[in-house]
């Protein structure tokens, strides 16, 4: 161990090093090395030019990379701000599985995602609304994004039927019949009071013919118009909310439109042009990471992202792996979500700076090393691989808790390093070094 300036300590291991203490991020693959000052998250003050008045939603770009399209920024909401590029852990049913809100805060989560479909079915949006909204219901004071429910409804396949008005579907819980439309989705999300609302869309299946993709994006555009109109009514007309049987708990909700068009580039352009014409607070790329080739996905993302408004957040839905996130950041994407960190954790797969680790493997039975010896999370600071393997093999609940906390910390720390490298103009070096570490794999 060698001591750098001040109180920054660097731990050397094999051919790479990582700084553990909060004054700097340092990651290198010899012979190339670099150190990123680990800056505290920006804190708005009275003099701060990014101060948001009255809790209004806004986005500010604070840095841009010279060699790629990567950019760093900050999004302001009624429940505080979050830095971009941002990764949103998925709290499907009002909880990020296996993790408490205190754990999420300690790991550095600035925003989480809630699922409209699941919360609509259980406990019911009316219940959450009566309690004061989703933030109060789950005791989370930071920003929340809610999806529209479209993806979950369309994944039901045989249990749903589609029309111009919306989707009729059967609950996966008890088989009861429900109807979800753009208007209903907006009413549910308004009742939840999330900070970012997603327009109701049809998630184009893959593979799809050009005609199918065209029909899907046309329907999504019409639904986007209806979504915007209904949310505006709920926010601005007291009787509209009263007639819907809800109380508006957040009148500063932002609405994001969702781009569709399958893998057809010209249809994607057409979809984006239509969304920009309607006008949204942010723009999302949907219908990807559903089975298409990675090259096709990034061809679309690299083409679409620079076409999106410069002053609005850009969101790539359902992505993804560390490698995919870094590649999408280079294309100019600001926001991501995926169940991968917690789902993989519950199945014994852990993320490390040297790729994935399957903790159930027998090789870790007597291994006293931490999961990742360059990780500063509280799991790696205290517990061994052998203990984590024992918990997993014994089907102990604590195994899911600790594994999920580590994976969540890995993702959130990675996003912090990405943001700092963009701010310092070293994103390209960072991404090359980080990706090389992931590709190296476990010895």
Buried (B, 14 or more C-beta within 10 A) or exposed (E): EEEBEEEBBBBEEEEBBBBBBEBBBBBBBEEEBBBBEBBEEEEBEEEEEBEBEEBEBBBBBBBBBEEBBBBBBBBBBBBBBBBBBBBBBBBBBBBBBBBEBEBBEBBBBBBBBBBBBBBBBEBEBEEBBEEEBBBEBBEBEBBBBBBBBBBBBBBBEEBBEBEEEBBBBBBEEEEEEBEBBBBBBBBBBBBBBBBBBBBBBBBBBBEBEEEEBBBBBBBBBBBBBBBBBBBEBBBEEEEBBEEBEBBBBBBBBBBBBBBBBBBBBEBBBBBBEBBBEBEBBBBBBBBBBBEBEBEBBBBBBBBBBEBBBEEBBBBBBBBBBBBBBBBBBBBBBBBBBBBBBBBBBBEBBBBBBBBBBBBBEEEBEEBEEBBBBBBBBBBBEEBBBBBBBBBBBEEEEBBBBBBBBBBBBBBBBBBBBBBBBBBBEBBBBBBEBBBBBBEBEEE
